[in-house]
Amino acid sequence: MDTFTVDVNDSLELVLNIMQWRNIHHVPVINKSKKLIGLLTWRDIKDFLDDKEMITTSVKSTMIKDVITISQNK
């Protein structure tokens, strides 16, 4: 199974299209170093489908920033 990630500077429109195309509801947001810095959920962005002004904004403005993670070894 493929994992789709997006960059903090990607547009919400791109993310919405990826989510609809792959039928996924959560997308990790990573930086250039491939570090997890946020999360976008379908619930958080679905309302922007018809908002032409908001749809062009970046992921950074909408993502969940306080993501709690654990290491795979715990």
N, C-alpha and C positions, 0 to 999 in steps of 0.2 A: 504494500500500500504506500502510495506517495504522500509525502507531507508537503503541503503548500504553505509557504511563508511569504510575507510582504515586508517591504522596506518602510521605514517611518515616513519617508517622503512620497510614497505612492498615493495616488488619489483614491478617495472613497469609491469612485465610480469603478476603478479597476478591481478593487476588492469585492465590491458587490457582484461584478461580472464573474469573477473567479468563484465566488461562493455559489452563485446560481448555476454556473456551468458544471461544477463538480459536486453540487448538492451537499455542501458542507456548511456548518454553522459556527465554527470557531477557526480563527486564523492567527497563528503566532506572528508577532511583529519583531523583526530582528534589525540590528544595526549592521554597519559595514563589516564589523568583526564577527558577525554571525552570533552575537549575544542576544538572548531574549530580553526585550525591553518593554514588551506590552502584548496585549491581546485584543483582538476585535471579535465581537460576537454578532451574529445575525440580529439578535434582539436590539443591540445598541445602534445598528446602522440601517435597519430595514425601512425606517421612516424617511430616510433621505432619498429613496428611490425616485420620488417625484419632485424633489427640491433641487432645481438646477443650480442654485447658488451654492448650496452646501455640498452637493455631490462632487464638486471640483476641488474641495479642500483636501488637505493631506490627512493621512492616517493619524498623524501625531495629534491632531486636534480632538480626536474622538476615542482613541484607544484607551483601554484600561491599563494604567501604568503600575499599579501596585499588585503585581502578579506574584503569588506565593508559589514557590517551587521547592522541590526536594531533589537530592542527587539520586541517581539510579542505584547507588550502593547502599541506600538506607531503607 
